Amino acid sequence: MLQNSELVQTITKDAIELLKDLIQTESFSKQEDDTAAILEEFFRERNIPFRRKKNNIWAKNKYFDALKPTVLLNSHHDTVKPNPSWTLNPLNPLVREGKLYGLGSNDAGGCLVSLIATFCYYYHRNDLKYNVVMAVSAEEEISGRDGLEILVPEMPVIEFAIVGEPTQMHLAVAEKGLLVLDCIAHGKSGHAARDEGENALYKAVKDITWFQNYKFPKVSENLGPIKMSVTMINAGTQHNVVPDTCKFTVDIRVTEQYTLEEITDVVKKNIESEVVPRSIRLRPSSIPKEHPIVQAGISMGRNTYGSPTTSDQALLDCPSLKMGPGDSARSHTADEFIYLDEIEEGIKIYITMLSKVII
């Protein structure tokens, strides 16, 4: 599809100005009220009806047709807090040598405004084979329960989704899920000087060794093996008492080869400690390489890969592709930035990719 160059220039300019407004407004996770208001005003000025649920906002294309399938465009407007190494004002949208500096510029402001621009490009089209829904989510950085998760039941059934995260506009066709297990080894207390008690710490060490050595047999083509890491441990009250409990925490990065429930069952069958999953919400996600949107990206020279990090994809029960301008290596770093031409290129690639599928 030949892009309307004048329209693309306009929505790109608007996207960059919107990003500047978002950068200079605090939007730490659970505190996104003010940026939500900015986004509301952006849609309102363009006569685009929208809905808001807590600090999440979503909108449908003008000629939405319930009989058509729907593609979801999603990214988040919350940020982490700036680390102490910043040398610039994190809330000052500074442009220097083609870079836009500021907190959330790269993660994921550039992605967010590029997807909003893409949505605006297609908003008035009445010849689409798909509906287009734009969802701006909150609390992504903390995997909060008042983010995209509460929007999903409100929205139409989604055929596939593009989730905006900085990938240099390459195609993350799979993403690891996250399972956190709280484990408790039980023993019996006694005096350390006598042969008394049953040391829970020793029991925990045995189970921790299992986590260190066990390999799940099924390995993902895109994401590799499942990775289990024991990251926290706590036992004992004083030096001369054998501990009767030892608590430890396991971080498990799960691929699409297993469900979180299957992983939990394997763990329970192989260790003695009590196992309590904190959550089974953050599931692995993927999209087949044969999917039309992936093939559209490949035809444009974009690479496919598997992402080890977790995003709002984990909350979607549909094929989803993670893709956006910027570089994940800059996320959460001091003096975070995104190149302005990355945003410009990102908008053009999003529009062209989607045109190969939805028109």
C-alpha positions in Angstrom: 0.0 0.0 0.0 1.3 3.5 -0.9 1.3 5.5 2.3 -0.2 8.9 2.4 3.1 10.8 3.0 1.4 14.0 4.2 -0.7 12.1 6.8 2.3 10.1 7.9 4.3 13.3 8.4 1.5 14.8 10.5 0.9 11.8 12.7 4.7 11.4 13.2 5.0 15.0 14.3 2.0 14.6 16.6 3.5 11.3 18.0 6.8 13.0 19.0 5.0 15.9 20.6 2.8 13.5 22.6 5.9 11.6 23.7 7.5 14.9 25.0 4.3 15.6 27.0 4.4 12.1 28.5 8.1 12.3 29.4 7.6 15.5 31.3 4.7 14.0 33.3 5.4 11.5 36.2 3.9 8.2 35.4 5.4 5.7 37.8 3.5 2.4 38.0 0.2 2.9 39.9 0.6 6.7 39.6 -0.3 7.1 35.9 -3.3 9.4 36.4 -1.7 12.5 34.8 -0.4 10.7 31.7 -3.8 9.0 31.3 -5.3 12.5 31.3 -2.8 13.6 28.6 -3.8 10.6 26.5 -7.5 11.3 26.9 -7.0 14.8 25.7 -5.0 13.5 22.7 -7.9 11.3 21.6 -10.5 14.0 22.5 -8.7 16.6 20.3 -9.0 14.2 17.3 -12.6 13.4 18.0 -11.8 9.7 18.7 -14.2 8.2 21.2 -12.3 6.2 23.9 -13.0 4.4 27.2 -11.0 4.6 30.4 -10.8 2.0 33.1 -8.7 3.1 36.0 -5.5 4.3 34.2 -6.0 2.2 31.1 -7.5 3.7 27.9 -8.7 2.0 24.8 -10.4 3.0 21.5 -11.8 1.4 18.4 -11.5 2.4 14.8 -14.3 4.5 13.5 -15.9 1.8 11.3 -15.6 -1.0 13.8 -17.7 -4.0 12.6 -18.4 -6.8 15.1 -18.5 -9.3 12.2 -14.8 -8.6 11.4 -11.8 -10.0 13.3 -9.9 -7.5 15.4 -6.2 -6.7 15.7 -5.0 -5.1 19.0 -2.3 -2.5 19.2 -1.0 -2.2 22.8 1.7 -0.6 24.8 2.1 0.9 28.2 2.4 4.4 29.7 3.9 3.7 33.1 7.6 3.9 33.8 10.0 2.7 36.4 11.5 5.3 38.8 14.8 6.9 37.6 17.9 5.4 39.0 20.5 7.6 40.8 22.9 7.6 37.9 20.9 10.0 35.7 23.0 13.1 34.7 20.0 14.7 33.0 16.6 15.7 34.3 14.6 12.5 33.6 11.4 14.5 33.3 12.8 17.0 30.8 12.2 15.9 27.1 15.6 17.0 25.8 16.4 16.7 22.1 20.1 16.5 21.2 21.8 15.2 18.1 18.7 13.4 16.9 18.0 11.7 20.3 15.0 12.4 22.5 16.1 11.9 26.1 13.8 11.3 29.1 12.4 8.7 31.4 10.2 6.2 29.5 11.3 7.6 26.1 12.6 4.2 25.0 10.6 1.9 27.3 8.0 2.2 26.0 7.1 5.7 25.1 8.5 5.5 21.6 6.6 2.3 21.0 3.4 3.7 22.5 3.2 6.9 20.4 4.2 5.0 17.3 1.3 2.6 17.7 -1.1 5.4 18.5 0.0 7.1 15.3 -0.6 3.9 13.4 -4.0 3.6 15.0 -4.8 7.2 13.9 -3.6 6.4 10.4 -6.1 3.6 10.1 -8.9 5.2 12.3 -11.0 6.7 9.4 -10.5 3.9 6.9 -13.7 2.1 5.9 -12.1 -0.5 3.7 -10.3 -2.6 6.4 -10.7 -6.4 6.6 -9.9 -6.1 10.3 -11.0 -3.9 13.1 -8.2 -2.0 14.8 -8.2 -1.4 18.6 -5.7 0.7 20.5 -5.1 -0.1 24.2 -2.8 2.0 26.4 -2.1 0.0 29.6 -0.9 0.9 33.1 1.2 -1.0 35.6 3.1 -3.0 33.0 6.4 -2.4 34.7 5.2 -4.1 37.9 2.9 -6.7 36.2 0.1 -5.1 38.2 -3.4 -6.4 38.3 -5.0 -3.1 37.3 -3.3 -2.9 33.9 -4.1 -4.6 30.7 -5.6 -7.5 32.5 -8.7 -5.5 33.5 -9.1 -4.2 29.9 -9.2 -7.6 28.2 -12.7 -8.5 29.3 -14.0 -5.1 28.1 -12.6 -5.4 24.6 -13.8 -7.5 21.6 -12.3 -10.9 20.9 -8.8 -10.3 19.6 -7.6 -12.2 16.6 -3.9 -11.2 17.1 -2.0 -8.4 18.8 1.1 -6.3 18.4 2.6 -5.3 21.7 4.9 -2.3 21.6 8.2 -2.9 23.4 11.6 -1.8 22.1 12.9 -4.5 19.7 14.6 -2.3 17.0 11.5 -3.1 15.0 12.4 -6.8 14.8 9.9 -9.5 15.5 9.8 -11.1 18.9 7.7 -14.1 18.0 7.9 -15.8 21.4 8.2 -14.5 25.0 9.0 -16.4 28.2 6.4 -16.4 30.9 7.2 -16.0 34.6 6.5 -18.4 37.5 7.6 -17.5 41.0 7.5 -20.3 43.6 7.7 -19.8 47.3 9.0 -23.0 48.9 9.2 -24.0 52.5 11.3 -26.9 53.8 10.0 -28.2 57.2 12.2 -29.8 59.9 12.3 -29.9 63.7 14.1 -27.4 66.0 16.7 -28.6 68.4 19.9 -27.4 70.2 22.9 -27.1 67.8 25.3 -28.5 70.4 23.5 -31.8 70.7 22.3 -34.4 68.1 18.8 -33.0 68.1 16.2 -31.8 65.7 15.9 -32.1 61.9 17.7 -29.3 60.1 15.2 -27.7 57.6 18.1 -25.8 56.0 19.8 -29.0 55.0 16.5 -30.2 53.5 16.2 -27.0 51.5 19.8 -27.4 50.2 18.9 -30.8 48.8 15.8 -29.3 47.0 17.8 -26.3 45.8 20.4 -28.6 44.3 17.5 -30.2 42.3 16.5 -26.8 40.9 20.1 -26.2 40.0 20.6 -29.4 38.1 17.2 -30.4 36.7 16.6 -29.8 32.9 13.1 -29.9 31.4 13.3 -32.2 28.4 11.3 -30.1 25.9 13.3 -27.1 24.6 11.7 -24.2 22.7 13.0 -23.5 19.2 12.7 -19.7 19.8 13.3 -19.4 23.6 15.6 -22.3 24.4 15.3 -24.2 27.7 13.3 -23.3 30.8 15.5 -21.5 33.3 15.1 -22.0 37.0 16.9 -19.8 39.5 16.8 -19.9 43.3 17.0 -16.2 44.2 16.1 -15.8 47.9 16.6 -17.9 51.1 15.8 -17.4 54.7 16.2 -19.7 57.8 17.1 -19.7 61.4 16.6 -17.4 64.4 19.9 -17.7 66.3 23.3 -19.5 65.9 22.7 -22.3 68.4 19.2 -23.4 67.3 18.6 -25.9 64.5 16.1 -24.2 62.2 12.7 -25.9 61.8 11.8 -24.1 58.6 13.7 -22.7 55.7 12.0 -20.6 53.1 13.4 -20.0 49.6 12.1 -18.4 46.4 12.5 -19.7 42.8 12.3 -17.6 39.7 11.3 -19.8 36.7 11.3 -18.4 33.1 8.8 -20.6 31.2 8.6 -21.3 27.5 5.6 -22.2 25.4 6.6 -25.9 25.7 4.9 -26.1 29.1 2.1 -24.6 31.0 2.7 -23.0 34.4 0.6 -25.7 36.0 2.7 -28.4 34.4 5.9 -26.8 35.7 4.5 -26.6 39.2 3.5 -30.3 39.1 7.0 -31.4 38.1 8.5 -29.4 40.9 6.1 -30.8 43.5 6.9 -34.4 42.4 10.6 -33.9 42.7 11.2 -31.9 45.9 10.2 -32.4 49.6 9.6 -28.7 50.4 6.1 -27.2 50.3 5.5 -25.4 47.1 3.2 -22.3 46.7 3.0 -20.5 43.4 2.7 -16.8 43.8 0.7 -16.4 40.5 0.0 -18.3 37.3 -1.0 -15.1 35.4 2.2 -14.4 33.5 2.1 -17.0 30.8 4.5 -17.6 27.9 3.3 -16.3 24.6 4.0 -16.8 20.9 2.8 -16.4 17.4 3.5 -18.9 14.6 6.1 -17.8 12.0 3.5 -18.7 9.4 1.1 -16.1 10.7 0.4 -13.4 8.1 1.6 -10.5 10.3 4.9 -12.3 10.9 5.3 -13.1 7.2 4.6 -9.4 6.5 7.4 -8.4 8.7 9.8 -11.0 7.3 9.0 -9.8 3.8 10.2 -6.3 4.9 13.5 -7.7 6.1 12.7 -7.9 9.8 14.3 -10.7 11.8 12.5 -13.1 14.2 13.7 -14.1 17.7 12.5 -15.2 21.1 12.5 -12.7 24.0 13.6 -13.7 27.5 11.8 -10.8 29.1 8.1 -10.5 30.1 5.6 -7.9 28.9 1.8 -7.4 28.7 1.8 -10.2 26.1 1.7 -12.6 29.1 -1.9 -11.3 29.8 -3.2 -11.9 26.3 -4.9 -15.2 25.3 -4.2 -14.8 21.5 -1.3 -14.9 19.1 0.8 -11.8 19.8 3.9 -10.2 18.4 6.2 -8.0 20.4 7.7 -5.3 18.3 8.7 -1.6 18.5 11.2 1.2 17.9 14.0 1.6 20.3 16.5 -0.8 21.9 15.8 -2.9 25.0 19.4 -2.4 26.1 18.5 1.2 26.9 15.5 0.3 29.0 15.7 1.3 32.7 19.1 2.9 32.1 20.3 6.4 33.2 19.9 9.1 30.5 17.4 6.9 28.6 16.8 8.0 25.0 15.3 7.1 21.7 16.3 8.3 18.3 13.7 10.4 16.6 14.3 8.6 13.3 13.5 5.3 15.1 10.0 6.6 15.8 9.6 7.8 12.3 10.8 4.5 10.9 8.7 2.6 13.4 5.5 4.3 12.3 6.2 3.6 8.7 7.0 -0.1 9.3 3.9 -0.6 11.5 1.7 0.9 8.8 3.2 -1.0 6.0 3.2 -4.3 7.8 -0.4 -4.0 8.8 -1.4 -3.0 5.3 -0.3 -6.4 4.1 -2.8 -8.1 6.4 -5.7 -5.8 7.2 -6.4 -4.2 3.8 
